[in-house]
Each structure stands twice: as structure tokens, then as C-alpha cells.
Amino acid sequence: MAAEHGTVDGRKARGQRRRAQIIEATLAVVLRDGAAGVTHRSVAKEAGITTSLTLYYFATLDDLLVAALTSVADEYTGRIRRLVESGDDPLDGLARLIAESAGPGRERALAERELSTLAARRPALRPVARRWRDNVAELARTQTDDPDAVEAFVAVSDGLCAAILLDDDDEADPDHIRAVLGKALQRTGR
């Protein structure tokens, strides 16, 4: 029975590795060709596997796109959750996370942005695309209970990410980003 159990676990682990390989290939296609370039065939070619294998793990194109966006969103979600729970300055942490979009995190941020934008046309992606905004809003609520300030903070965070991705700069200034985020939280008179 132990050998049989090990076989089941081994198959499950191989399946998880294969899914991860297909997701990474999907992200590579998004980076190279944009979301419009993602097909089961293009992903299979990128991963060096058969198209039928991508279809086995992801029956529809939406399944494939959701898995790719989930992969990136889960990374960001985990990091933002740690910022909220850490007791450190969450604005500083978020500023540094956003600044990474200009450097080592650029490829992931580009893929996330592309797939999140695609969610406007593909409803299956919307719940995952909203995670970034929901987590940033949660982080903002650690600083204020003003719903307008929270909304402004989320919008500014999105705008900063987009601006960084549009610049071809290798660096973004986390201190400047933190200052802009802080201004978004300030109440404005009506």
C-alpha cells in the first residue's frame, strides 16, 4: 500500500510541476506576444510539450489565462498580506513593491497588467484581476477609515504601477512613491 500511495503522490507532484510549467510558458507568451498571442498551441510550443497536454490541464483558454493571472496575483497577494500583518510601515512596503515594477519585478508586473486589462473583455479573469485592488484597499484601510481616501489610494497605486511600466527606466524611487501614496490617504475638504 505504501508503494501505491507513493505513486499517487508522485503523479500528483508531476501534475503540479506540469501545471506550473504550462503557467510559466503562458506568462512567457504574454510577455513576448501579449495576451492576444496566448493559444494552447503557442503555450505548448513555448513549454516544449504537445498541445493536447495543455488542453489536458487547462480545457479552455480562459482556464489557462486565469491560471496565469492567478499565479502572478497570488504572489502579490501574499506580499501585500505580509505588509498588512507585519506591523512595519505598509506604505513603505507597498512603495517598494511598486518600485520593483521598474526592475526585477518588471516582467511579472507587465504580465499581470496585460492580463488584468484583458479582464475588461474576459469576465472569467475579473475575480482574479480584482485581487490586487482589494488587497491594496485592505492595506489602505490600515491607515484610514475614509472610503474616498481608500479609493484614491487604490487608484493612485494602479496609476503609479502603470506609469512605471510605461517608463523604460531601470529604477523607480520608492521614497517618491511612498510620498505620493501618503498624499492619496490625506483627507481633502469638501
C-alpha positions as CSV (number, residue, x, y, z in Angstrom):
1,M,0.0,0.0,0.0
2,A,2.9,2.4,0.8
3,A,4.3,2.0,-2.8
4,E,0.8,2.7,-4.2
5,H,0.5,5.8,-2.0
6,G,3.9,7.0,-3.2
7,T,2.9,6.5,-6.8
8,V,-0.2,8.6,-6.3
9,D,1.8,11.3,-4.6
10,G,4.4,11.1,-7.3
11,R,1.8,11.5,-10.0
12,K,0.3,14.4,-8.2
13,A,3.7,16.1,-7.8
14,R,4.4,15.6,-11.6
15,G,1.0,17.0,-12.4
16,Q,1.7,20.1,-10.3
17,R,5.1,20.6,-11.9
18,R,3.5,20.3,-15.3
19,R,0.8,22.8,-14.5
20,A,3.4,25.2,-13.2
21,Q,5.5,24.7,-16.4
22,I,2.4,25.5,-18.6
23,I,1.6,28.6,-16.5
24,E,5.2,29.8,-16.8
25,A,5.0,29.2,-20.6
26,T,1.8,31.2,-20.7
27,L,3.4,34.1,-18.9
28,A,6.3,34.0,-21.3
29,V,4.0,34.1,-24.3
30,V,2.1,37.1,-22.7
31,L,5.4,38.9,-22.2
32,R,6.6,38.2,-25.8
33,D,3.3,38.4,-27.8
34,G,0.8,40.0,-25.4
35,A,-2.3,38.3,-24.1
36,A,-3.7,38.1,-27.7
37,G,-0.8,35.7,-28.5
38,V,-1.9,33.1,-26.0
39,T,-3.3,30.0,-27.5
40,H,-3.0,26.4,-26.4
41,R,-0.7,25.8,-29.4
42,S,1.6,28.8,-28.6
43,V,1.9,27.8,-25.0
44,A,2.6,24.2,-25.8
45,K,5.4,25.3,-28.2
46,E,6.8,27.6,-25.5
47,A,6.7,24.8,-23.0
48,G,8.1,22.2,-25.4
49,I,5.1,19.9,-24.9
50,T,2.1,18.8,-27.0
51,T,-1.0,21.0,-27.4
52,S,-3.1,18.1,-26.1
53,L,-1.1,18.2,-22.8
54,T,-2.0,21.9,-22.3
55,L,-5.6,21.0,-23.1
56,Y,-5.5,18.2,-20.5
57,Y,-4.5,20.6,-17.7
58,F,-6.4,23.7,-19.0
59,A,-9.5,22.8,-21.0
60,T,-10.3,26.3,-22.2
61,L,-8.3,29.4,-23.0
62,D,-9.9,31.2,-20.1
63,D,-8.8,28.4,-17.7
64,L,-5.2,29.0,-19.0
65,L,-5.4,32.8,-18.7
66,V,-7.0,32.6,-15.2
67,A,-4.3,30.2,-14.0
68,A,-1.5,32.5,-15.3
69,L,-3.1,35.6,-13.8
70,T,-3.7,33.7,-10.5
71,S,0.0,32.8,-10.4
72,V,1.0,36.4,-10.5
73,A,-1.9,37.7,-8.3
74,D,-1.1,35.1,-5.6
75,E,2.4,36.4,-5.4
76,Y,1.3,40.0,-5.0
77,T,-1.5,39.0,-2.6
78,G,0.9,37.2,-0.4
79,R,3.3,40.1,-0.3
80,I,0.6,42.6,0.5
81,R,-0.9,40.4,3.2
82,R,2.5,40.2,4.8
83,L,2.8,44.1,4.7
84,V,-0.6,44.4,6.3
85,E,0.2,41.9,9.1
86,S,3.8,42.7,9.7
87,G,3.5,45.8,11.8
88,D,6.1,47.6,9.6
89,D,5.2,50.6,7.6
90,P,2.9,49.2,5.0
91,L,3.1,52.3,2.8
92,D,6.9,51.9,2.6
93,G,6.5,48.2,1.8
94,L,3.9,48.9,-1.0
95,A,6.1,51.6,-2.4
96,R,9.0,49.2,-2.6
97,L,6.8,46.6,-4.2
98,I,5.5,49.1,-6.8
99,A,9.1,50.3,-7.5
100,E,10.1,46.7,-8.3
101,S,8.0,47.0,-11.4
102,A,10.8,49.1,-12.9
103,G,13.5,46.5,-12.1
104,P,13.5,42.8,-11.1
105,G,9.7,42.5,-11.0
106,R,9.1,44.2,-14.4
107,E,8.2,41.0,-16.3
108,R,5.7,39.8,-13.8
109,A,4.2,43.2,-13.4
110,L,3.9,43.5,-17.2
111,A,2.2,40.1,-17.4
112,E,-0.2,41.0,-14.6
113,R,-1.1,44.3,-16.1
114,E,-1.7,42.8,-19.5
115,L,-3.9,40.0,-18.1
116,S,-5.7,42.3,-15.7
117,T,-6.6,44.7,-18.6
118,L,-7.8,41.7,-20.6
119,A,-10.3,41.1,-17.7
120,A,-12.3,44.0,-19.0
121,R,-13.2,41.8,-22.0
122,R,-13.0,38.4,-20.4
123,P,-15.2,38.1,-17.4
124,A,-13.6,34.9,-16.2
125,L,-10.5,36.9,-15.3
126,R,-12.2,39.6,-13.3
127,P,-12.3,38.0,-9.9
128,V,-8.5,37.3,-10.0
129,A,-7.8,40.8,-11.5
130,R,-9.6,42.4,-8.6
131,R,-7.3,40.8,-6.0
132,W,-4.6,43.5,-6.4
133,R,-7.1,46.3,-5.9
134,D,-8.8,44.5,-3.0
135,N,-5.5,43.9,-1.2
136,V,-4.3,47.4,-1.8
137,A,-7.6,48.7,-0.4
138,E,-7.2,46.5,2.7
139,L,-3.7,47.9,3.2
140,A,-5.1,51.5,2.9
141,R,-7.8,50.7,5.5
142,T,-5.0,50.1,8.0
143,Q,-4.2,53.8,7.6
144,T,-7.7,55.4,7.2
145,D,-11.3,54.6,7.5
146,D,-12.2,57.2,4.9
147,P,-13.7,55.3,1.9
148,D,-12.8,58.1,-0.5
149,A,-9.2,58.1,0.6
150,V,-9.1,54.3,0.2
151,E,-10.5,54.6,-3.3
152,A,-8.0,57.3,-4.1
153,F,-5.1,55.2,-2.7
154,V,-6.1,52.3,-4.9
155,A,-6.4,54.5,-8.0
156,V,-3.0,56.1,-7.3
157,S,-1.4,52.7,-6.7
158,D,-2.7,51.5,-10.1
159,G,-1.6,54.7,-11.8
160,L,1.9,54.5,-10.3
161,C,2.2,50.9,-11.5
162,A,1.1,51.8,-15.0
163,A,3.4,54.9,-15.1
164,I,6.4,52.8,-14.1
165,L,5.6,50.2,-16.7
166,L,5.3,52.9,-19.4
167,D,8.7,54.3,-18.5
168,D,11.8,52.4,-19.7
169,D,13.6,53.4,-16.5
170,D,15.5,50.7,-14.7
171,E,14.7,52.3,-11.4
172,A,11.8,53.9,-9.6
173,D,12.2,55.9,-6.4
174,P,10.4,54.1,-3.5
175,D,10.6,57.2,-1.4
176,H,8.8,59.3,-4.0
177,I,6.2,56.6,-4.5
178,R,5.7,56.4,-0.7
179,A,5.2,60.2,-0.6
180,V,2.6,60.0,-3.4
181,L,0.8,57.1,-1.7
182,G,0.7,59.1,1.6
183,K,-0.8,62.1,-0.2
184,A,-3.6,59.9,-1.5
185,L,-4.6,59.0,2.0
186,Q,-4.9,62.6,3.2
187,R,-8.5,63.7,3.6
188,T,-9.5,66.5,1.3
189,G,-12.1,69.1,2.3
190,R,-15.4,69.1,0.5
